[in-house]
Amino acid sequence: MWTRRLMLFLPLVVVAVLFQSYLWVPTYARQTVGNPERLVRYIDAGIGDAAILNQVLNADSASANIVSRCFDGLLDYDEELHLRGRLATDWSITERAAFPLADGVDGEAVARRVQRVLGDTVAGVEVEAARAAEVPITLEADGPEVAISVRRPRYLHLRLKRVVPDLFDRLAPLLAAARLGASARVGRVAAPGVDGRALTPHLDELLPLAVERPVIDFRLREGVRFHDGHPFTAEDVLFTWRAIMDPRNVSPRASDFEPIETIEVVNPYEVRVVYKRLFSPAITAWTIGILPEHLLNRQALEREAVAKGLTGEPLAHFGMRDSSFNRHPIGTGPFRFVSWSSDEEIVLARFDGYWEGPPEYRDYVYRVLPDLFIQELEFRAGTIDTYGAEPHQVARYKRDPKYQPFSRLGSGYSYIGYNLRQPMFQDVRVRRALGMAVDVEQIIRYLLYGEGERVTGPYPRTTPWYDPTVKPLPFDPAAAGRLLDEAGWHLGPDGIRVKDGQRLAFTLITNHGNAQRKAIGTIVQDQWRKIGVDCSFQLFEWAVFLKDFINPGRFDACILGWSMGPDFDLFQLWHSSQTHPQQLNFVGYANRSADRLIERLRRTYDEPTRIRLARRLHRTIAADAPYTFLYAPRGTTVLDKRIVVVKHNPDGSERYERIRPTKSGEIGFYFNRWRKLAEAPVFTE
């Protein structure tokens, strides 16, 4: 009897339990029920874990996302993409210039004539007396230093109120007779036992005929503290530069800061940066976060190494890359580091002592979710707050009233990169043939559902540097086959091309967690097979992909993308000096014409000239085809509609505003003012 009753009532009890569970278990619409903490935690997600939480050392987007919240730079960009002060309240850019005077020339008269030519641009002129000096110099690579005796002539020094890029062109008529001639330098340098001809290549260093040194003076914000309470000062700016330039740290940012000759600490809140030469991207480099000198200087690193029990060689070689700081960063940013569970999540907490006022969110959580399908499920369940909609999902999210979608043409692009160290990829005909065999328009139409635009070169389409006249490689498999024939790769009996006994076979790699890259790999593998290329395709976890293949340059070809900024400077990505391990020109691209264009761009302050040079660089790289440039995606970020911008009124009350994109389409500019409400507000506008 009791068994029968139990069998009758047990299902009813189970149904009742399930029904009441439905009432209290949070759904997307009721995700804060019984969990008010959900309103104060912003939960983000990405496909890959961070690698190193030190902005001087990292080179991946996940790490950059975290450090951008923990650190401040001296500057950043405002809503209109103009530079604004952060740790620096203001700055000025001036120039120091000098040239040697010929013997017998009246230096004071020359100074007066220079002032007349340059007018109000001149802040000061003085003539330096002639003098003798001993200059240590290395004549040969890895050779010993040699003391060179230099009889320096008089130099006329100029202080200019602004940088004058064409300074010596403007002064050319005046300097024709007044400046020391190039040939006159030879007899002014000597070294015991050294042939004078060995000194000739070094004359520009020993006795320069023209010196142009831009100078940036920063006034720093007072009262700023690091997360550990230590005050921020000019010493931290100086230390950050030295850390970037320390060869032991192998910083991927070194090329941006190598043009600096010296940094002068004027006082604790003023710093003067003097450059060796004209360098027009100089100011934008100072958007990098500033490191705490007191935690990473040599003494601090030695104390850490000793505390870890290191002795001997490990102790002597312990450096910034070995420091626990890289997994527990301390900056001046709006959020402070709390914890990092590898391949799971990174947790940050609001920094209540932030100089601009603490953020609205109490916590920022970054979760590692390599599978985009899982990311969407988590977003729709309310366990993460943002989702990058896949192209086929965009229309659905735009129609759903629960969300606020934001779409924009991306400032980056996707590409297939070829390792030019591999012999088969050193022939541009092979690279162009591979590009011509890929139907990029088909990828945009069917894989992106039209949510993207074709690109042909290294700049974002949204910048003036991009050359719209460059035509994309045509989709023409027959012409691609003819190019390969011309390059000596002929079809073998198995349908795969062969040259000198070597098959045209290689491995294409990309990272797990990106459905588009995975699909592109499958598509191009098939399309290359049709022209006689044997391509195997492999996917790796993000950390392994970077560490074992991309960073050391050990791969054949890869599918990747660049997320770009508004800058015209592509030195790190494309200059031939940036092809070493851990650097960003990991495909090994080297072209002297491209190098010269990149270097000229770095000396050019006039925007029309920059545009002309940048577009020429675009054409040069496009012709060399080190990448098969694919497309710029139209990205759609989706947020919960309850996330708003909070504005505080003078009387202490609050008002809420919609999140609006900036000029570049960026929605996170006001992230520190975001807050999640229990209910979505109703906006009347």
C-alpha positions in Angstrom: 0.0 0.0 0.0 2.7 2.5 1.0 4.7 1.5 -2.1 1.7 2.4 -4.3 1.2 5.7 -2.6 4.9 6.5 -2.8 4.8 5.7 -6.6 1.8 8.1 -7.0 3.1 11.0 -4.9 6.8 10.9 -5.9 6.3 12.2 -9.4 4.1 15.0 -8.0 6.8 16.0 -5.6 9.4 16.1 -8.4 7.1 18.3 -10.5 6.5 20.6 -7.6 10.3 20.9 -7.0 11.0 21.6 -10.6 8.2 24.2 -10.8 9.4 26.1 -7.7 12.9 25.9 -9.1 11.7 27.7 -12.2 10.4 30.5 -10.1 13.6 31.2 -8.2 16.5 30.2 -10.5 17.5 33.4 -12.4 17.0 33.7 -16.1 18.4 36.3 -18.4 15.4 38.6 -17.6 15.7 37.9 -13.9 19.4 37.2 -13.5 19.7 39.4 -10.4 16.9 37.7 -8.4 18.6 36.4 -5.2 21.9 37.7 -6.6 22.2 41.5 -6.2 26.0 41.2 -6.6 25.4 40.6 -10.3 24.6 44.3 -10.7 28.1 45.4 -9.5 30.1 42.9 -11.5 30.8 43.4 -15.1 31.7 40.0 -16.7 33.6 40.0 -20.0 34.8 37.1 -22.0 37.3 36.2 -24.6 38.6 33.2 -26.5 42.1 33.2 -25.0 43.8 33.7 -21.7 46.1 36.6 -21.1 49.8 35.9 -21.5 51.6 38.5 -19.4 50.1 41.5 -17.6 52.8 44.0 -18.2 52.2 46.5 -21.0 55.9 46.8 -21.7 56.2 43.1 -22.4 52.8 41.9 -23.7 51.9 41.5 -27.4 48.4 39.9 -27.3 44.9 41.4 -27.2 43.7 39.5 -24.1 46.7 40.9 -22.0 46.2 44.4 -23.5 42.6 44.4 -22.5 43.4 43.7 -18.9 46.4 46.1 -18.5 44.4 48.9 -20.1 42.2 48.8 -17.1 45.1 48.5 -14.5 47.4 51.1 -16.0 47.2 54.7 -17.3 49.4 56.3 -19.9 50.5 59.9 -19.9 48.0 60.4 -22.8 45.1 58.6 -24.5 42.5 59.5 -27.2 39.2 61.3 -26.6 35.9 60.7 -28.3 37.0 62.6 -31.4 40.4 60.7 -31.6 42.3 63.7 -30.4 45.0 63.2 -27.8 44.1 64.1 -24.2 46.0 64.2 -21.0 45.8 61.4 -18.4 48.8 61.0 -16.1 50.1 64.1 -17.9 47.9 67.2 -17.5 49.5 69.1 -20.4 52.5 68.9 -22.8 54.4 71.0 -25.3 56.5 69.9 -28.3 59.5 72.0 -29.3 62.7 71.4 -31.1 66.5 71.8 -30.5 68.6 72.1 -33.6 72.3 72.8 -34.2 74.9 72.9 -37.0 78.7 73.4 -37.1 80.0 76.8 -38.3 82.9 77.0 -40.8 86.1 78.5 -39.5 86.3 82.3 -39.7 82.5 82.8 -40.0 80.9 85.4 -37.8 78.7 83.2 -35.6 76.7 86.1 -34.1 75.9 87.5 -37.6 74.8 84.0 -38.7 72.6 83.8 -35.6 70.9 87.1 -36.4 70.2 86.0 -40.0 68.7 82.7 -38.8 66.4 84.6 -36.5 65.3 86.8 -39.4 64.5 83.7 -41.6 62.6 81.8 -38.9 60.9 84.7 -37.2 58.7 84.0 -34.2 59.5 80.3 -34.4 62.8 80.9 -32.7 62.9 80.8 -28.9 66.6 81.3 -28.5 69.9 81.2 -30.4 73.5 80.8 -29.1 76.9 80.0 -30.4 78.9 77.2 -28.6 82.6 77.7 -28.5 85.0 75.3 -30.3 86.4 72.6 -28.1 88.3 69.3 -28.1 86.7 66.1 -26.9 87.4 62.4 -26.5 84.5 60.3 -27.8 84.3 56.5 -27.2 83.0 54.7 -30.3 82.7 51.1 -31.6 84.1 51.0 -35.1 83.1 47.4 -35.8 80.2 45.2 -34.7 81.0 43.6 -31.4 84.4 45.2 -31.5 86.1 47.1 -28.6 85.4 50.8 -28.0 88.0 53.2 -29.4 88.7 56.7 -28.0 88.4 59.1 -30.9 89.9 62.6 -30.6 87.5 65.2 -32.0 88.2 68.9 -32.5 84.7 70.2 -32.4 84.1 73.5 -34.3 81.7 76.1 -33.1 78.1 75.0 -33.2 75.1 77.3 -33.6 72.3 76.0 -31.3 68.6 76.8 -31.9 65.7 76.5 -29.6 62.5 76.4 -31.6 58.9 76.8 -30.3 57.7 74.0 -32.5 59.1 71.3 -34.7 60.2 72.6 -38.2 60.6 69.4 -40.4 62.0 71.4 -43.3 64.3 73.5 -41.1 67.5 72.9 -43.0 65.8 73.3 -46.4 64.6 76.8 -45.3 68.1 77.7 -44.1 69.9 76.2 -47.1 70.8 79.5 -48.8 72.1 80.9 -45.6 74.1 77.8 -44.7 75.8 77.4 -48.0 78.8 79.4 -46.9 78.2 79.5 -43.1 78.1 75.8 -42.3 81.2 73.6 -42.0 81.6 71.5 -45.1 81.4 67.8 -45.1 85.0 67.3 -46.3 86.3 69.6 -43.5 85.3 67.1 -40.9 88.0 64.5 -41.8 90.9 66.3 -40.4 89.1 67.0 -37.1 88.9 63.4 -36.0 91.8 61.0 -35.2 92.6 57.9 -33.1 96.0 56.4 -32.5 96.6 53.4 -34.7 93.3 53.8 -36.6 93.3 54.4 -40.3 91.4 57.6 -41.1 89.3 55.8 -43.7 87.8 53.6 -40.9 86.5 56.8 -39.3 84.7 58.1 -42.4 81.4 56.1 -41.9 81.2 57.5 -38.3 81.6 61.2 -39.2 77.9 61.9 -38.9 78.0 60.5 -35.4 81.2 62.3 -34.4 80.6 65.6 -36.1 77.1 65.9 -37.3 76.4 68.5 -40.0 72.8 68.9 -38.9 71.2 68.1 -35.5 67.4 68.1 -35.1 66.1 67.0 -31.7 62.3 67.2 -31.0 61.6 67.8 -27.3 58.3 66.9 -25.4 57.8 68.5 -22.0 55.2 66.8 -19.9 53.6 68.3 -16.8 52.4 65.3 -14.7 49.3 65.0 -12.6 49.9 65.4 -8.9 48.3 63.3 -6.3 48.1 60.1 -8.4 48.9 56.9 -6.5 49.6 53.3 -7.6 47.3 50.6 -6.3 49.7 50.0 -3.4 49.6 53.6 -2.3 53.0 54.7 -3.6 52.9 58.1 -5.3 53.4 58.4 -9.1 56.2 60.7 -10.1 58.5 61.5 -13.0 60.9 58.7 -11.9 58.2 56.2 -13.0 58.1 57.7 -16.5 61.9 57.5 -16.8 62.0 53.9 -15.5 59.3 52.8 -17.9 61.4 54.1 -20.8 64.5 52.3 -19.5 62.6 49.1 -19.0 61.4 49.2 -22.6 64.9 49.8 -23.9 66.6 47.2 -21.7 67.5 44.4 -24.2 67.1 41.8 -21.4 63.3 42.6 -21.4 62.9 42.0 -25.2 60.0 44.6 -25.3 57.9 44.6 -28.5 57.5 48.4 -27.9 61.2 49.2 -28.2 61.0 50.6 -31.7 58.6 53.3 -30.5 61.0 54.5 -27.8 64.4 53.9 -29.4 64.5 57.4 -31.0 64.6 58.9 -27.5 68.1 60.3 -26.7 67.4 61.0 -23.0 64.7 61.7 -20.5 65.3 64.5 -18.0 63.5 64.5 -14.7 63.0 68.3 -14.3 61.2 67.8 -10.9 58.9 65.1 -9.5 56.1 66.3 -11.7 57.9 67.5 -14.9 59.7 65.3 -17.4 61.5 66.3 -20.6 61.8 63.8 -23.4 64.6 64.6 -25.9 64.7 62.7 -29.2 67.7 61.9 -31.3 66.1 62.8 -34.5 62.7 63.8 -36.1 60.1 61.2 -35.0 56.6 62.2 -35.8 54.8 59.3 -34.0 56.6 60.3 -30.7 53.7 61.7 -28.9 51.3 58.8 -29.5 53.8 56.3 -28.0 53.1 57.8 -24.6 49.7 56.2 -24.5 51.5 53.2 -23.0 50.8 52.5 -19.4 53.4 53.6 -16.8 55.2 51.1 -14.6 55.9 51.5 -10.9 59.7 52.0 -10.6 59.7 51.1 -6.9 58.4 47.5 -7.6 60.5 46.7 -10.7 63.9 48.4 -10.3 67.1 46.3 -10.1 67.0 46.3 -6.3 63.4 45.2 -6.2 64.0 42.4 -8.7 67.0 41.2 -6.7 65.0 41.1 -3.5 62.3 39.0 -5.3 64.9 36.6 -6.7 66.5 36.1 -3.3 63.0 35.6 -1.7 62.5 32.8 -4.3 65.7 31.1 -3.2 67.6 31.8 -6.4 71.4 31.8 -6.4 74.3 31.9 -8.9 73.4 32.2 -12.5 69.6 32.1 -12.1 69.9 35.0 -9.6 72.2 37.0 -11.9 69.9 36.6 -14.9 66.6 37.2 -13.0 64.8 40.0 -14.9 61.5 41.7 -15.4 60.2 38.9 -17.6 60.7 36.5 -14.6 58.9 38.8 -12.1 55.7 37.8 -10.3 54.6 41.3 -11.2 53.5 40.0 -14.6 50.8 37.9 -12.9 50.0 40.4 -10.3 50.3 43.9 -11.8 50.1 47.2 -9.9 49.3 50.3 -11.8 47.5 53.6 -11.4 44.4 52.6 -13.5 40.7 52.5 -12.5 40.8 48.8 -11.6 43.3 46.9 -9.4 44.3 43.3 -9.8 42.7 40.7 -7.6 43.3 37.2 -9.0 44.2 35.1 -12.0 43.1 31.5 -12.5 44.9 30.4 -15.7 42.6 29.5 -18.5 39.6 30.4 -16.4 39.3 34.0 -15.3 41.0 37.2 -14.2 39.3 39.3 -11.6 39.9 43.1 -11.1 38.3 45.3 -8.4 37.5 49.0 -8.5 40.3 51.2 -7.3 38.6 53.6 -4.9 41.6 55.9 -4.9 41.6 56.4 -8.7 42.5 60.0 -9.5 39.5 60.5 -11.8 37.1 58.9 -9.3 36.3 55.2 -8.9 34.3 53.4 -11.6 30.7 52.6 -11.2 31.3 48.8 -11.4 32.8 47.3 -8.3 34.4 44.3 -10.1 35.6 43.6 -13.6 35.8 39.9 -14.5 37.4 38.5 -17.6 36.4 34.9 -18.3 38.2 32.6 -20.8 35.6 30.9 -23.0 37.4 29.5 -26.1 34.2 28.3 -27.7 32.0 31.1 -29.2 28.9 28.9 -29.0 29.5 28.7 -25.2 30.1 32.4 -25.1 26.6 33.0 -26.6 24.9 30.6 -24.3 26.5 32.3 -21.3 25.5 35.7 -22.6 21.9 34.7 -23.2 21.8 33.2 -19.7 23.1 36.5 -18.3 26.4 35.1 -16.9 28.4 37.4 -19.1 27.5 41.0 -20.1 28.8 41.4 -23.6 29.0 39.3 -26.7 30.6 39.8 -30.1 27.8 38.6 -32.4 28.8 36.3 -35.3 27.8 37.7 -38.7 24.8 35.3 -39.1 23.5 36.4 -35.7 23.6 40.2 -36.2 20.1 40.6 -37.7 18.5 38.5 -34.9 20.2 40.6 -32.2 19.2 43.8 -33.8 15.5 42.8 -33.7 15.6 41.6 -30.0 14.4 44.3 -27.6 16.4 42.8 -24.7 19.7 43.9 -26.1 21.5 46.9 -27.4 23.7 46.1 -30.4 26.5 48.3 -31.7 27.9 47.8 -35.2 30.9 49.4 -36.9 33.4 48.7 -39.6 36.4 47.2 -37.7 39.6 49.2 -37.4 41.5 46.0 -38.1 41.6 43.2 -40.7 42.0 39.5 -41.2 44.7 38.0 -43.3 46.7 34.9 -44.2 50.4 35.4 -43.4 53.2 33.6 -45.1 56.5 32.9 -43.3 58.9 34.5 -45.8 61.8 32.6 -44.1 60.5 29.4 -45.8 62.1 29.0 -49.3 58.8 28.3 -51.0 57.3 31.6 -49.9 60.3 33.7 -50.9 59.0 34.0 -54.5 56.3 36.7 -54.8 54.7 34.8 -57.6 53.9 31.9 -55.2 52.4 34.3 -52.7 50.3 36.1 -55.3 49.2 32.8 -56.8 48.0 31.6 -53.4 46.1 34.9 -53.0 44.5 34.7 -56.4 43.2 31.2 -55.6 41.2 32.5 -52.6 37.7 33.7 -53.3 37.6 36.5 -50.7 34.2 37.9 -51.9 32.7 34.4 -51.4 34.1 34.4 -47.8 32.5 37.8 -47.1 29.2 36.9 -48.7 28.7 33.4 -47.2 30.9 33.3 -44.1 30.4 36.9 -43.0 26.8 37.3 -44.3 28.0 40.5 -45.9 29.3 41.9 -42.6 32.7 42.9 -43.8 34.6 44.7 -46.6 37.5 43.6 -48.7 41.0 45.1 -47.8 44.1 45.3 -49.9 46.8 46.5 -47.6 48.2 47.1 -44.1 46.1 50.1 -42.9 42.5 50.1 -41.6 40.0 51.1 -44.2 38.7 53.7 -41.8 41.9 55.8 -41.8 43.2 58.3 -44.4 46.4 56.2 -44.7 44.5 53.4 -46.6 44.9 53.7 -50.4 41.4 53.0 -51.9 42.9 52.9 -55.4 44.8 49.6 -54.8 42.8 46.8 -56.5 42.5 43.5 -54.7 44.0 40.4 -56.2 41.4 38.9 -58.6 39.9 35.5 -57.9 41.5 33.7 -60.8 42.6 30.1 -60.2 43.7 29.6 -63.8 46.0 32.7 -63.7 47.2 31.5 -60.3 48.2 28.1 -61.9 50.1 30.0 -64.6 52.0 32.0 -62.1 53.0 28.8 -60.3 54.1 27.3 -63.6 56.2 30.4 -64.2 57.8 30.1 -60.8 58.8 26.5 -61.6 56.1 24.7 -59.7 54.6 22.1 -62.1 51.8 19.6 -61.5 53.0 16.2 -60.4 51.3 12.9 -61.1 49.3 13.1 -57.9 48.0 16.6 -58.7 50.4 18.4 -56.3 52.9 20.8 -57.7 56.6 19.9 -57.5 59.9 22.0 -58.0 63.3 20.4 -57.8 61.9 17.3 -56.2 60.1 19.3 -53.5 56.3 19.2 -53.3 54.3 22.5 -52.8 53.1 21.4 -49.4 52.9 23.3 -46.1 50.8 23.6 -42.9 48.4 26.5 -42.3 47.7 27.2 -38.6 45.3 29.3 -36.6 43.9 29.4 -33.1 41.0 27.5 -31.5 37.9 29.4 -30.6 37.5 31.5 -33.7 34.8 30.0 -35.9 35.6 32.4 -38.8 39.3 31.5 -38.9 38.5 27.8 -38.7 36.1 28.2 -41.7 38.6 30.2 -43.7 41.2 27.6 -43.1 38.9 24.9 -44.5 37.9 27.0 -47.5 41.4 28.0 -48.6 42.7 24.5 -48.0 40.1 23.3 -50.6 40.7 26.2 -53.0 44.5 25.7 -52.9 44.1 22.0 -53.5 42.5 22.9 -56.8 45.6 24.7 -58.1 47.9 21.9 -56.9 48.9 22.9 -53.4 48.9 20.4 -50.6 47.9 22.3 -47.5 47.3 20.7 -44.1 45.3 22.7 -41.6 45.8 22.7 -37.8 44.3 24.6 -34.8 46.0 25.2 -31.5 45.0 26.7 -28.2 45.7 30.4 -28.2 48.6 30.3 -25.7 50.3 27.5 -27.5 49.6 29.1 -30.9 51.5 32.3 -29.8 54.2 30.8 -27.7 55.3 27.8 -29.8 54.6 29.1 -33.3 53.9 32.8 -33.9 56.3 34.5 -31.4 59.4 32.4 -32.4 58.4 32.4 -36.1 58.2 28.6 -36.4 55.3 28.2 -38.8 54.6 28.0 -42.6 51.4 30.1 -42.9 48.9 31.4 -40.4 45.4 32.9 -40.3 45.3 35.9 -38.0 44.1 39.5 -37.7 45.4 42.9 -36.6 43.3 45.2 -34.4 44.7 48.6 -35.4 44.6 52.1 -34.1 44.5 55.5 -35.9 48.3 55.8 -36.1 50.2 55.9 -39.4 53.3 54.2 -38.0 53.7 50.6 -39.0 57.3 50.1 -37.9 56.7 47.3 -35.5 54.6 45.3 -38.0 56.5 45.8 -41.2 60.1 47.1 -40.7 62.8 44.6 -41.5 64.4 45.2 -38.1 61.3 43.8 -36.3 61.6 40.2 -37.6 63.2 38.6 -34.5 61.5 36.3 -32.0 58.8 38.0 -29.8 58.5 40.9 -32.4 55.5 41.6 -34.5 56.9 41.3 -38.0 56.8 37.5 -37.4 56.3 36.7 -41.1 59.8 38.1 -41.7 58.9 40.7 -44.3 61.9 42.7 -45.5 61.9 45.3 -48.2 64.3 48.3 -48.4 61.8 50.5 -50.1 59.2 49.8 -47.5 61.8 50.4 -44.7 62.6 53.8 -46.2 59.0 54.8 -46.5 58.4 53.7 -42.8 61.4 55.7 -41.7 60.4 58.8 -43.8 56.9 58.6 -42.2 58.5 58.7 -38.8 60.2 62.0 -39.8 57.2 63.6 -41.4 55.0 66.0 -39.4 52.9 67.3 -42.4 49.7 65.3 -42.7 49.2 65.6 -46.5 52.7 64.3 -47.0 52.0 61.5 -44.4 49.0 60.4 -46.4 51.0 60.4 -49.7 53.8 58.3 -48.1 51.5 56.0 -46.3 49.6 55.2 -49.4 52.8 54.5 -51.2 53.7 52.1 -48.4 50.3 50.5 -48.8 51.0 49.9 -52.5 54.5 48.5 -51.9 53.3 46.0 -49.4 50.3 45.0 -51.4 52.6 44.3 -54.4 54.9 42.1 -52.3 51.9 40.1 -51.0 53.5 38.9 -47.7 49.9 38.5 -46.6 46.8 37.6 -48.5 44.8 40.5 -47.2 41.2 39.3 -46.6 38.6 41.7 -45.1 37.8 44.2 -42.4 34.9 42.8 -40.4 31.9 44.8 -39.5 31.8 44.0 -35.8 28.7 43.9 -33.7 29.0 44.1 -30.0 25.8 43.2 -28.0 25.1 44.4 -24.5 22.4 44.0 -21.9 19.9 46.8 -22.3 20.1 47.5 -18.6 23.7 48.7 -18.9 23.7 52.5 -19.0 26.0 55.5 -18.6 25.6 57.1 -15.1 25.9 60.9 -14.8 26.0 62.5 -11.3 24.2 65.8 -10.9 25.6 68.6 -8.7 22.8 67.9 -6.1 23.9 64.3 -5.7 21.2 62.8 -7.8 21.8 60.6 -10.8 20.6 60.5 -14.4 21.1 57.7 -16.9 22.0 58.0 -20.6 22.3 55.6 -23.4 25.7 54.1 -24.3 26.8 55.9 -27.5 29.7 55.0 -29.8 32.6 57.5 -30.2 33.7 58.8 -33.6 35.7 55.6 -34.2 32.7 53.4 -33.3 34.2 52.5 -29.9 31.6 51.9 -27.2 33.8 51.5 -24.2 35.2 55.0 -23.9 32.9 55.7 -20.9 33.2 52.3 -19.4 34.1 53.7 -16.0 30.7 55.4 -15.9 28.8 52.2 -16.9 26.4 50.5 -14.5 23.9 47.7 -14.7 20.4 48.5 -13.4 17.9 46.1 -12.1 15.4 47.2 -14.8 16.1 48.7 -18.2 15.3 52.4 -18.1 13.0 54.0 -20.6 14.6 56.8 -22.7 12.3 59.3 -24.3 14.7 60.6 -27.0 
